[in-house]
């Protein structure tokens, strides 16, 4: 868990709602909730107007109960997003005229119950992630690699946290260094190659792309441990060295196979723009 904050994606009526475990409870992306309940194409504008309405209707503390939390966007980048816990979300949806509101309340209750289960049995969180990927059409073999990649990534970010690297921008910079050394591209450049906009880059990587991503991050972790790197700059050097190991292995395979590892092909068809 990165700084006790873990991002998860939940599905509500075939739409994604981002949620973060923060201060020992789930906090939800408000704009995602609004989109689910209203089908609006301008959820941020709707939320801006709704905050004013809530204040006028006797809930002036709404802004105080909203947290600007760093949460992963659909393009794979971490951005600050208005989030609220279950209690505040329930108060917000009371103001939204939608027949879906009651269904959403029941869904929130289910999410809370599932979190209690996951605390008692952490393996349940992994099982639910597998089910989510399966529902999206991924193969079992791909899911195994993706889940392993998540573990490798979490191990790396735990090392960064313990070694004084700041979550957010510094994590993003180090990740970009690993990617550049591994694939010759930053994550944002890689997304352009694949024609992605809001989608998660790693969810559109094929088997070999995932494997070399893991190799770069696992190598970086090992170097950081063995050299006892401290702070951002020492870990930046480790990131370049770890990525270089994966990059050299990639180049050797490309030379022998005569085929590029990085491609513009997406593992699954891109979802249509909303």
C-alpha positions in Angstrom: 0.0 0.0 0.0 1.5 3.3 -1.1 1.4 5.8 1.9 -1.7 4.0 3.1 -3.5 5.0 -0.1 -4.5 2.3 -2.6 -6.4 3.1 -5.8 -9.0 0.7 -7.0 -11.5 0.7 -9.9 -15.0 -0.5 -9.2 -17.7 -1.2 -11.7 -21.2 0.2 -11.1 -23.8 -0.4 -13.8 -21.0 -1.0 -16.4 -19.3 2.3 -15.6 -16.1 2.9 -13.6 -16.0 4.6 -10.3 -12.5 5.3 -8.9 -12.1 4.8 -5.1 -9.1 5.2 -2.8 -8.5 3.7 0.7 -7.6 6.7 2.7 -7.6 7.2 6.5 -8.9 3.7 7.0 -12.0 4.0 4.8 -12.9 4.2 1.2 -13.1 7.6 -0.5 -14.8 7.9 -3.9 -14.3 10.1 -7.0 -17.2 12.5 -7.0 -17.2 13.2 -10.7 -17.3 9.5 -11.5 -20.3 9.1 -9.2 -22.1 12.1 -10.9 -21.5 10.6 -14.3 -23.0 7.3 -13.2 -26.1 8.9 -11.7 -26.7 11.5 -14.3 -25.2 10.4 -17.6 -24.0 14.0 -18.0 -21.1 14.6 -20.4 -19.9 17.5 -18.2 -19.6 15.9 -14.8 -17.0 18.5 -13.5 -19.3 21.4 -14.4 -22.3 19.5 -12.8 -20.2 19.0 -9.6 -19.2 22.7 -9.5 -22.9 23.8 -9.7 -23.9 21.1 -7.2 -21.5 22.3 -4.6 -23.1 25.8 -4.7 -26.6 24.1 -4.4 -25.5 22.1 -1.4 -24.2 25.2 0.3 -27.5 27.0 -0.2 -29.5 24.0 1.0 -27.9 24.0 4.4 -24.7 22.0 3.8 -22.0 24.7 3.8 -19.4 22.3 5.2 -19.4 20.2 2.0 -16.1 21.7 0.8 -14.5 20.9 4.2 -15.5 17.2 3.8 -14.1 16.9 0.3 -10.5 15.7 -0.1 -8.2 16.5 -3.0 -6.7 13.1 -3.3 -4.1 11.8 -5.8 -5.9 9.1 -7.8 -5.1 7.4 -11.0 -6.9 8.8 -14.0 -8.0 6.8 -17.0 -4.8 7.8 -18.9 -2.7 6.2 -16.2 -1.4 9.4 -14.7 -1.9 10.4 -11.0 -4.0 13.6 -10.6 -5.6 15.3 -7.6 -9.4 14.6 -7.7 -12.3 15.6 -5.5 -13.1 12.6 -3.4 -15.4 12.0 -0.4 -16.0 9.2 2.1 -19.3 7.2 2.2 -21.1 9.5 4.6 -20.4 12.6 2.4 -21.2 10.8 -0.8 -24.6 9.7 0.6 -25.3 13.4 1.5 -24.3 14.5 -2.0 -26.4 12.0 -3.9 -29.5 13.0 -1.9 -29.3 16.3 -3.9 -29.0 14.6 -7.3 -32.5 13.9 -8.8 -31.9 10.4 -10.1 -33.7 7.0 -9.7 -30.3 5.4 -9.6 -29.5 7.0 -6.2 -31.0 4.2 -4.2 -29.1 1.6 -6.2 -25.9 3.5 -5.6 -26.5 3.6 -1.9 -26.8 -0.2 -1.9 -23.6 -0.4 -3.9 -21.7 1.7 -1.4 -22.9 -0.5 1.4 -21.7 -3.6 -0.5 -18.3 -1.9 -1.1 -17.9 -1.2 2.6 -18.7 -4.8 3.4 -16.2 -6.1 0.8 -13.5 -3.9 2.4 -14.1 -5.4 5.8 -13.8 -8.8 4.2 -10.5 -7.8 2.5 -9.0 -6.6 5.8 -9.8 -10.0 7.3 -8.6 -11.9 4.2 -6.2 -9.8 1.9 -6.3 -12.4 -0.8 -9.9 -11.4 -1.6 -8.7 -8.1 -3.0 -6.5 -10.0 -5.5 -9.3 -12.4 -6.4 -11.7 -9.5 -7.1 -9.1 -7.8 -9.4 -8.8 -11.0 -11.3 -12.5 -11.2 -11.7 -12.6 -7.6 -13.0 -10.0 -8.3 -15.7 -11.8 -11.6 -16.6 -15.0 -9.7 -17.1 -13.3 -7.3 -19.4 -12.2 -10.1 -21.7 -8.6 -10.8 -20.8 -7.1 -14.3 -21.0 -6.1 -16.2 -17.9 -2.4 -16.1 -19.0 -2.5 -12.4 -19.5 -4.1 -11.8 -16.1 -1.4 -13.9 -14.4 1.3 -11.6 -15.8 -0.7 -8.4 -15.1 -1.2 -9.5 -11.4 2.4 -10.3 -11.1 3.3 -6.9 -12.6 1.1 -5.2 -9.9 3.0 -7.0 -7.2 6.4 -6.0 -8.7 5.2 -2.4 -9.0 4.0 -2.4 -5.4 7.3 -3.8 -4.2 9.1 -1.0 -6.0 6.9 1.8 -4.7 7.3 0.5 -1.2 11.1 0.7 -1.6 10.8 4.2 -2.9 8.6 5.2 0.1 11.1 3.7 2.5 14.0 5.4 0.8 12.6 8.9 1.0 11.0 9.3 -2.5 7.9 11.4 -2.4 4.7 9.9 -3.8 3.2 11.7 -6.8 5.5 13.7 -9.1 8.7 12.0 -7.9 7.2 8.5 -8.4 6.1 9.6 -11.9 9.6 10.9 -12.8 11.3 7.7 -11.7 8.7 5.6 -13.6 9.4 7.6 -16.7 13.1 7.0 -16.3 12.6 3.3 -16.1 10.3 3.3 -19.1 12.7 5.4 -21.2 15.6 3.1 -20.5 13.5 0.0 -21.1 11.5 0.9 -24.1 13.0 4.2 -25.3 9.8 6.0 -24.5 8.1 7.6 -21.5 4.7 6.3 -20.5 3.0 9.2 -22.1 4.9 8.7 -25.4 4.0 5.0 -25.2 0.3 5.9 -24.8 0.6 8.0 -28.0 2.2 5.0 -29.8 -0.8 2.9 -28.9 -3.3 5.7 -29.6 -4.5 5.7 -26.0 -6.1 8.7 -24.3 -7.8 7.9 -21.0 -7.0 4.1 -20.9 -4.5 2.5 -18.6 -1.3 1.8 -20.6 -0.4 -1.5 -18.9 -3.9 -2.8 -19.5 -3.1 -2.6 -23.2 0.3 -4.2 -23.2 0.9 -7.6 -24.6 2.8 -10.4 -22.8 6.3 -9.3 -23.7 5.6 -5.7 -23.0 4.4 -6.6 -19.5 7.4 -8.9 -19.0 10.0 -6.2 -19.9 8.1 -3.7 -17.7 8.4 -6.0 -14.8 12.1 -6.7 -15.5 12.8 -2.9 -15.5 11.0 -2.3 -12.2 12.3 -5.5 -10.5 15.8 -4.6 -11.5 15.4 -1.1 -10.1 14.1 -2.6 -6.8 17.1 -4.9 -6.6 19.6 -2.1 -7.3 18.0 0.2 -4.8 18.2 -2.5 -2.1 21.8 -3.5 -2.8 23.1 0.0 -3.1 20.9 1.3 -0.2 19.9 4.3 -2.3 18.4 7.2 -0.4 16.3 10.1 -1.6 15.1 11.1 -5.1 18.4 11.6 -6.9 20.0 8.3 -5.9 16.9 6.4 -6.8 16.7 8.2 -10.1 20.1 6.8 -10.9 18.9 3.4 -9.8 15.8 3.7 -12.0 18.0 4.5 -15.1 20.2 1.5 -14.3 17.3 -0.9 -13.7 15.6 0.2 -16.9 18.8 -0.1 -18.8 19.1 -3.8 -17.9 15.6 -4.4 -19.3 16.3 -2.2 -22.3 19.4 -4.2 -23.2 17.5 -7.5 -22.9 14.7 -6.1 -25.1 17.2 -5.0 -27.8 18.8 -8.5 -27.8 15.5 -10.2 -28.2 14.5 -7.8 -31.0 17.8 -8.5 -32.8 17.4 -12.3 -32.5 13.6 -12.3 -33.3 13.6 -9.6 -35.9 10.5 -8.2 -34.3 9.9 -5.0 -32.2 8.6 -5.5 -28.7 6.8 -2.2 -28.4 3.9 -2.0 -30.8 1.0 0.3 -31.4 -1.3 -2.7 -31.0 -3.6 -2.7 -28.0 -4.3 -5.9 -26.1 -8.0 -5.3 -26.1 -10.0 -3.0 -28.4 -10.1 0.6 -27.0 -13.5 1.6 -25.5 -15.4 4.2 -27.4 -15.1 7.7 -26.2 -17.9 8.8 -24.0 
